Amino acid sequence: MARRVTAAEEWRLIPLDAFDGPENMAIDEALLTLVGEGVSPPTVRFYTWRAPWISLGTGQPAGDLDREAVAARGWGVLRRSSGGTAVLHQGQLGYAVILPANHPLWEGDLASSYRRLAEPLAFGFNRLGVHVDPAPPSLKTEFAASAPPIASRVCFSALGPYELLDQRGRKIIGNSQIRRRASALQHGTIQVVGSQNQLAEILSTASDADRSDLAAYLTGHVGSVEEAAGRCLSPAQIAGALVAAFADLLGLCLVEGSLTPAERTLADELVRTKYGDPSWTYRR
């Protein structure tokens, strides 16, 4: 069970909002920095993407993508500060939890912290009538057993610790963490509608057979909240259920707030110098 925090503990809730891709990643990093400096409070935020974006993992070669194919679709490309490989941000709800590094939710190894945060996520979905289960680390090898080699370029093709699976065993959420000396962040993408299949069309040096194999693999291994629920659920409905689950399961007092001027200033700087800068995106 996730460790219940003290009844007096407050986190700031930044309600659901839509941003461009670079803004989303810059806001996450600005919060990570300022929570670590003690300037900003523990925070959870929810967000969507104004247009389709592909995010590369921090160490992923940009050459994994066919840039002409991406441009032809009008998609943006950015690089995350967290690990993993390519994610297509379309039809998704994003979330981020940013806490001081000494918070009890981060205690132990990475898998332990992923497990603790998976519990309120799963609880929120289940209270919406969407049956999901956190996947134990032991399922990782089995999940990827039939993956074609090219799947290594796509984040949703692999299974991280305690990511959520629908009743058909398909992944509907991908998570990643950034750990710093004074603060840590977990952010993730929830596939509300659609899939990750279109990534098969924009990977570089891939044959038609490779693309077909990857698309088929992703169809069988990536689901959506809409499919799992059997009905339409908006990002706002899902975010509301997850907020309630964090409050109830962890015993939090979530106080609605907004970005501070300091956070906005730092986020704007990070968009200019990092997430919106092609030299950052294509540095590898």
N, C-alpha and C positions, 0 to 999 in steps of 0.2 A: 504494500500500500504506500502511496505517496506520503511523505512526512507532512503532517498537518502543522502549519506555522502557527505562531501565537495569535490569539484573537485580536491583539492590538496591532498586528502588522498591517500596514497599508501599502498597496501598490497603486500607482497611477495607471488608469486606463485611458489610452488614446483611441477613441472610437474609429470605426471603419471609415476609410477615406481612399480615394483613388489618386495615384501619382504616376508619372512616367517612371520607367525602369531605373534610370540613374538616381532619381530622387528617392525611390524606395530603398535602394541599397545605401545611399548616403545618409538617410535618416537613421537606419539601423546602426551604422557605424558611429554617427554623432551621438546617439543615445549610449552606445557601448562606451565611448570615450568619456562622456560626461557623468554617467553613472559611476564609472571607475574613479573619477576625480571627486566624487561626492557632491557634485553640482546638481545632478538630476536624481530623482528618486527611482526606486525599483519600478519598472514599467512593463506593461504588456500593450501591444498595439496590433491592430488588424488593418489590412490594406488590400486593395486590388490594383491592377495594372491598367492604365488608360488605353494601351494598345499592345499588340503582341510583342514580346521581347524574348530573346534567348539570353540566358545567363550562363557563362562559362564558369567552371570552378576555378579557384585562385591559381592553381598550378596547371590547368589544362591547356594544351596547345591550341591556339586560335586556328591553326591549320586543320583542325578536326572539322571545321565548317567550310562549306562551299560558299564563299562570300557573295558570289554573283547570284546564286540560287536564293540566298537569304534576302539580298537587296531586291530581287525580282518580286518577292512577296511583300515587301515593304516592312519587314520586321526589323526591329532594332537589336543590337548586340551589345552586351556589357559583360564585365567580369566581376564576379562576386569576390568578397574577401573570405568566404568560407570555402570549404573543399568540395569534392565531388566533381561531377562532369555536367554536360549540358542539360538545361531544363528549358522547355518552352513554356513561357508564362502567358497562358491564354485560357480563359474559362476557369480561373483559379482565385482562391482566397489565400492571402498570405498572413502570417502572424509572426510576431517576434516577442520573446521574453528576455528582458535584460535585467540582470541582478548583480549585486556585488559578488566578487569571487568567493567570499567567505560564507555565502548564503548556504543553508543546509541542503537546498535542492541540488547543489553541485557536488556534494560530498561523494567520495569514492571515485570509481573509475567512470569513464564516459558512458558505458552501458548503463550504469546505475542511474545516472542523471537522465538519460533518455527514457528509462523506465518510469522514473518518477513523473516526468512531464507527459508521458504517454497516457497516464491514468486519467487526468482530467480531460484530455482530448477525447479519449474513448468514451468517457462518461458523458460528455457533451453530445457526441453523436448518438449514443444509445438512448439518451433521453428524447432525442428527436425521432426515435424509431428507426434509426439507421444502425444496423448491427455491424460492428467492427471489432476487431481484436488486435491488440499489440502483438507484433511478431517477435518471438524470442530470437536471440542471436543464433541459436542452433539451426534456424530455418534458412539462414542466408545461403548456404551452399545448395540446398534443394531448390530454392526459389530460382536461382540462376543456372540451374543444371542444363537447360536447353537453350541458353542464350547464345546467339551467333557472336563471333569475335568482335564485330563492329559495335555490339551493344555496350562495350566498355566506354564508349564516348557519351552515353546517355544515362543521366543520373537515375531516372525512374526504372531502368532495367535491372538495377541491383537493389538489395534490401538491406537497409540499415537497422541497427538495434531498435526494436520496439516500434518500428513504423507500423501504421495501421493498415490492416487488410480487410477487405469485405468478405462476405460469406463464400465467395468463389475463390478466395485466396489471392485477389488482385490488390495491388498497392494503390491507395488513394491519397497518401500523404508522404511527402519527402521532407526530411529534417536535416539540419546541419548545425554545428556549433562553432563558435569562435571563443577561445579562451585567452584572456589576458591576465596580467599579474593582479589587477585590482577589480576586474569585472569579467563577466562572461555573458554570452548571448546564445540563445537557440532560436533560429528562425526556420520557417518551413512553408511549403506550398501545398495547399489542399486542392485536389482536382475536383472542382465542383461539377463541371460539365466537360464533355469532350475527352481528349486523350493526349498522349504524347506521340502518337503515330506519325505526325507530320515531320518530326525530326528526321525520320528515315529519308526524307526527300532532299535534305539540305546538308548531308554529311559529305565531305570531300572524298575523292578517290574511292568511291563505293560503286560496285557494279549493280546492275539492275537486280541481280539475284540477291546480293547483299541487302539491298534496300527492301526487297520483298520479304526476306527472312526476318529482318529487324521489325518491319511493320507487323508481321504476323506474331512475333514474340511479344511486342508491346501490347497488341490487342488482347493477348491471353494473360498478361501480367499487370496491366495498369487499368484500373477502373475509375469510376467517378462517383461522387456522392449522389448525383441524380440517379444513376443506375442502381446503386445500392439501396436507395430509398424507394425507388419505384415511383417517384414523383419529383416535381421541381422544388428545389429549396434554394432560396436566394443567398448570396454571401452574407447579407444582413441577418437573416434567420440563423445561419450557422454561427456567425460571430456571436450573436446574442446567447445561443445555447452554450457556447464555449466559455463566454464570460461568466455565466451562471455556474458552470461546472468548476471553473477555477475558484470562484468564491466559495462554493459549497464544499468541494472536496478538500481544498487546502485551508479553509477557514479564513480566507482573506477578506479584507475590506478594500474593494476596488473603487477608487475615487476618480470619477471622470475628469479629464483634463485635456490639455492641448500642448503642442510643442511650444517651448519657451523661445524668446528671442535668441538666446545663446545657442540653443539647439538648431534653430533655423539658420543662423549665421554659419555655424560649422557645417551643417548639411549642404548649404549653398557652396561653400568652399570646396567640399569634397566632390560635388558634382563637377565643378570647374577643373579641379586638379586631378581627379581620379576617375570616377564612374562615368562621367560624360566625355572623357578625353580618350580619343581613339588610341593614343600611344600607350595608355594604361591597358585598354582592352586587348590590344594586339601585341603586347610586349613579349609574349611567349609564342 
